[in-house]
Amino acid sequence: MNNCANIFEENKTIFIVGPTASGKSDIAHRLAIKLNRAEIISADSMQVYKQIDVLTAKPSKEMLREIPYHLVGIKDIQENYSARDFHDDALRCITEIHSRKNIAIVVGGTGLYVRSLLRGIFEGPAAEKSFREEMNAIANEKGSEALHTMLMQCDPVAAGSIPHQNVRRVIRALEVFYTTGKKISELQIEWNRPVANIHPHLGRLYLWGIYWPRSLLYDRINRRVDDMIEQGAVDEVKRLITYGILNNPTASQALGIHALSDYIKETLSLQTAVNLLKQNTRRFAKRQLTWFGREDLFEWFVLYNESSKLRITDLMLNNIA
């Protein structure tokens, strides 16, 4: 570790992002071990929930013993957790990590969380309970496509980036328009603040992304879903349903909840549900890549096989030193 002698003389925050199943979490963990004085902050909107383990590919108990992790399993599935919550919690964690003279490693695939730390929070209007209840009633009666059509009429740019299944985000975009008369897609342009190498709250930044050629990534996703099924994803969803996850508009968006719920309700066969989960996960990965593709400050590492992870970790370590 001689080449790391001066690494800890200034505050540093490393971001490692990428689509689901890209191996970013494994790379971040390996890097943290090599650095020996690093702590990891999860930027995954579903890993914050205590009861969702298999579907979110949470760090194993062994990994949690090896490295300090933050913002993993901190909320019950009955609770909502927003980008504002993450922003505030993550900044507090980073400040504490730096106070210990350690390096903060932010790893995850929730683009909104990552952007909130780098560029600040987009401040929209306060939530309107009556409006949201009205929109949820429309979704329940006519389906999520009806809400999405409404959004397409008033803000086609936002509609193009938000899938109709994400009712919560569709309602928020509609809420912004009907409350302010402005499109959320236009308001968020104001959010694109430049990011300097030295961030006032994060210290020196290292921004890295993990990318696989599309066919290899999709193969990894398919294998991950098969592994999740073997690890008990169906039983986990059964438990989550009894805990009331379907009543939480945030937690219920976890990949696999709806497809496997349909299997449990016997409206889909297991194989059909698994195939649907694979398809939805591939689509989600594509959206993640589109989101992170807009963050042109990230340096992307292309992987082709598992051994690439070791080389990538060493490259990162050398860049930090």
C-alpha positions in Angstrom: 0.0 0.0 0.0 3.0 2.3 -0.4 1.4 4.0 -3.4 -1.5 4.9 -1.1 0.5 6.8 1.5 -0.9 10.2 0.7 -4.4 9.2 -0.3 -6.0 10.2 3.0 -4.6 13.8 3.2 -7.7 15.4 1.7 -11.4 14.5 1.7 -12.3 12.3 -1.2 -15.6 10.9 -2.5 -15.7 8.1 -5.1 -18.8 7.4 -7.2 -19.2 4.0 -8.8 -22.4 3.7 -10.9 -23.8 1.5 -13.6 -26.8 -0.6 -14.5 -28.1 -3.4 -12.4 -26.0 -6.6 -12.5 -23.0 -4.7 -13.8 -20.9 -5.8 -10.8 -20.4 -2.2 -9.5 -21.1 -3.2 -5.9 -18.5 -6.0 -6.0 -16.0 -3.6 -7.5 -16.7 -0.9 -4.9 -16.3 -3.5 -2.1 -13.0 -4.8 -3.5 -11.7 -1.2 -3.8 -12.8 -0.4 -0.3 -10.8 -3.4 1.0 -7.7 -2.4 -1.0 -7.9 1.2 0.4 -8.3 -0.2 3.9 -9.8 3.1 5.1 -13.0 3.5 3.0 -16.7 3.3 3.8 -19.5 2.6 1.4 -22.8 4.5 0.9 -25.5 2.7 -1.0 -27.2 4.8 -3.6 -29.9 2.2 -4.3 -33.5 3.3 -3.7 -34.6 -0.2 -2.7 -31.6 -1.3 -0.5 -32.8 1.2 2.1 -35.6 -1.2 3.0 -34.9 -3.7 5.8 -37.1 -6.5 4.5 -36.1 -6.6 0.8 -32.9 -8.6 0.6 -32.9 -11.1 -2.3 -34.6 -8.8 -4.8 -32.2 -5.9 -4.1 -29.0 -8.1 -4.0 -28.0 -6.5 -0.7 -24.4 -6.9 0.5 -23.9 -10.2 2.2 -23.4 -10.5 6.0 -19.7 -11.2 5.3 -19.4 -8.1 3.2 -21.0 -6.0 5.9 -18.5 -7.4 8.4 -15.6 -6.4 6.2 -16.5 -2.9 5.3 -18.8 -0.2 7.0 -21.9 0.2 4.8 -24.4 3.1 5.1 -28.0 3.5 4.1 -28.6 -0.2 3.7 -31.7 -1.6 5.5 -32.6 1.6 7.4 -36.3 1.8 6.6 -39.4 -0.4 7.0 -41.3 -1.1 3.9 -44.3 0.9 5.2 -42.1 4.0 5.1 -41.5 6.2 2.1 -38.0 7.4 1.3 -37.3 10.2 -1.2 -34.4 11.6 -3.1 -34.4 14.5 -0.6 -34.1 12.0 2.3 -31.2 10.3 0.5 -29.5 13.5 -0.2 -29.6 14.7 3.4 -28.7 11.2 4.8 -25.8 10.7 2.4 -24.3 14.1 3.0 -24.4 13.5 6.7 -22.7 10.1 6.2 -20.0 11.6 3.9 -19.3 14.3 6.5 -18.9 11.7 9.2 -16.7 9.5 7.0 -14.4 12.3 6.1 -14.2 13.3 9.8 -12.7 9.9 10.4 -10.2 10.6 7.7 -11.7 7.8 5.5 -12.8 7.9 1.9 -16.5 7.8 1.0 -17.5 5.4 -1.8 -21.0 6.0 -3.2 -22.2 3.0 -5.2 -25.5 2.4 -6.8 -27.8 2.6 -9.8 -30.4 5.1 -8.7 -29.5 8.0 -11.0 -31.7 10.5 -9.1 -29.8 9.8 -5.9 -26.5 10.2 -7.5 -27.5 13.4 -9.2 -28.9 14.9 -6.0 -25.4 14.6 -4.4 -23.5 16.0 -7.4 -25.9 18.8 -8.4 -28.2 19.4 -5.5 -31.9 18.8 -5.0 -34.4 19.9 -7.6 -36.9 21.8 -5.4 -40.4 21.3 -6.8 -43.7 22.3 -5.3 -44.8 20.7 -2.0 -46.9 17.5 -2.3 -50.7 18.0 -2.8 -52.5 15.2 -0.9 -55.9 15.7 -2.6 -54.3 15.9 -6.1 -52.4 12.7 -5.5 -55.5 10.9 -4.1 -57.4 11.9 -7.3 -54.6 10.7 -9.6 -54.2 7.4 -7.7 -58.0 6.9 -8.1 -57.7 7.4 -11.9 -54.8 4.9 -12.0 -56.8 2.3 -10.0 -59.9 2.7 -12.1 -58.4 3.2 -15.6 -54.9 1.9 -15.3 -51.4 3.6 -15.2 -51.6 4.1 -19.0 -54.4 6.7 -18.5 -52.2 8.8 -16.2 -49.3 8.5 -18.6 -51.5 9.7 -21.5 -52.3 12.8 -19.4 -48.6 13.4 -18.9 -47.9 13.0 -22.5 -50.4 15.8 -23.3 -48.9 18.3 -20.9 -45.2 17.3 -20.8 -44.2 14.8 -23.6 -40.5 15.1 -22.7 -41.2 13.9 -19.1 -43.5 11.2 -20.4 -40.8 10.0 -22.7 -38.5 9.4 -19.7 -40.9 8.0 -17.2 -42.5 4.6 -17.8 -46.2 4.3 -17.3 -45.7 1.7 -14.6 -43.9 4.2 -12.4 -47.2 5.7 -11.2 -45.5 7.7 -8.4 -43.2 9.6 -10.7 -46.0 10.1 -13.3 -48.2 11.6 -10.6 -45.3 13.9 -9.4 -44.7 15.2 -12.9 -48.5 15.9 -13.3 -48.5 17.5 -9.9 -45.7 19.9 -10.8 -47.5 20.9 -14.0 -50.9 21.5 -12.4 -49.4 23.2 -9.4 -47.0 25.6 -11.1 -48.1 25.6 -14.8 -44.5 24.6 -15.7 -43.2 21.3 -17.1 -41.1 19.3 -14.8 -38.8 18.5 -17.8 -38.1 22.2 -18.2 -37.7 23.0 -14.5 -35.1 20.2 -14.2 -33.0 21.9 -16.8 -32.2 24.4 -14.1 -30.9 21.4 -12.1 -28.0 20.8 -14.4 -25.4 22.7 -12.4 -21.8 22.2 -13.4 -19.8 19.8 -11.2 -16.2 20.8 -10.3 -13.4 18.3 -9.5 -13.4 19.7 -6.0 -16.9 19.7 -4.5 -17.6 21.9 -1.5 -19.4 19.1 0.4 -17.9 16.0 -1.1 -14.2 16.9 -1.4 -12.2 15.6 -4.4 -14.4 13.7 -6.7 -13.7 10.5 -8.7 -16.6 9.6 -11.0 -16.6 6.1 -12.5 -19.1 4.0 -14.3 -19.2 0.3 -15.1 -20.4 -0.8 -18.5 -20.8 -4.2 -20.3 -21.6 -4.7 -23.9 -25.4 -5.0 -24.1 -25.6 -8.7 -24.9 -23.2 -9.6 -22.0 -25.1 -7.4 -19.6 -28.4 -9.0 -20.5 -26.9 -12.4 -20.0 -25.8 -11.3 -16.5 -29.2 -10.0 -15.8 -30.9 -13.2 -16.8 -28.5 -15.2 -14.6 -29.0 -12.9 -11.7 -32.8 -13.4 -11.9 -32.4 -17.1 -12.0 -30.1 -16.9 -8.9 -32.7 -14.8 -7.1 -35.3 -17.4 -7.7 -33.0 -20.1 -6.3 -32.2 -17.9 -3.3 -35.9 -17.6 -2.3 -37.2 -14.5 -4.1 -40.8 -16.0 -4.2 -40.9 -16.6 -0.5 -39.5 -13.1 0.1 -42.3 -11.6 -2.0 -44.8 -13.6 -0.1 -43.5 -12.2 3.2 -43.4 -8.7 1.8 -47.0 -8.9 0.7 -48.0 -9.8 4.3 -46.0 -6.8 5.5 -48.0 -4.5 3.2 -45.5 -3.7 0.6 -48.1 -3.3 -2.1 -49.6 -0.4 -0.2 -46.3 1.6 -0.3 -46.0 3.4 -3.7 -42.2 3.6 -3.3 -41.2 0.1 -2.0 -43.6 -1.6 -4.3 -41.6 -0.4 -7.3 -38.8 -2.9 -6.4 -38.2 -5.1 -9.4 -39.9 -8.4 -9.1 -42.6 -7.4 -6.7 -45.4 -7.2 -9.2 -44.4 -10.1 -11.5 -43.9 -12.5 -8.6 -47.0 -11.2 -6.9 -49.0 -12.2 -10.0 -47.4 -15.7 -9.8 -48.4 -16.0 -6.1 -52.0 -14.9 -7.0 -51.9 -17.6 -9.7 -52.5 -15.2 -12.5 -49.1 -16.1 -14.0 -47.1 -19.2 -14.2 -43.7 -19.2 -12.5 -41.9 -19.3 -15.8 -43.9 -16.5 -17.2 -43.3 -14.4 -14.1 -39.6 -15.1 -14.2 -39.4 -14.2 -17.9 -41.4 -11.0 -17.2 -39.0 -10.1 -14.4 -36.0 -10.6 -16.7 -37.6 -8.4 -19.4 -38.4 -5.7 -16.9 -34.9 -5.8 -15.4 -33.3 -5.5 -18.9 -35.6 -2.5 -19.6 -34.6 -1.0 -16.3 -30.9 -1.4 -17.1 -31.5 0.4 -20.4 -33.1 3.3 -18.6 -30.2 3.4 -16.1 -27.7 3.6 -19.0 -29.7 6.4 -20.6 -29.8 8.3 -17.3 -26.1 8.0 -16.6 -25.2 8.7 -20.2 -26.4 12.3 -19.6 -23.7 12.6 -16.8 -20.8 13.3 -19.1 -18.3 13.7 -16.3 -18.1 10.0 -15.5 -15.3 7.9 -16.8 -16.6 4.5 -18.0 -14.8 1.2 -17.7 -15.9 -1.5 -20.1 -15.9 -5.1 -18.8 -16.0 -8.3 -20.8 -15.5 -11.0 -18.2 -15.2 -11.5 -14.4 -11.4 -11.1 -14.3 -11.9 -7.6 -15.6 -13.1 -6.6 -12.2 -9.6 -7.1 -10.7 -7.9 -5.0 -13.3 -10.5 -2.3 -13.0 -10.1 -2.2 -9.2 -6.3 -1.8 -9.7 -6.8 1.0 -12.2 -9.1 2.9 -9.8 -6.6 2.5 -7.0 -3.8 3.9 -9.1 -5.9 6.8 -10.2 -6.7 7.7 -6.6 -3.1 7.4 -5.6 
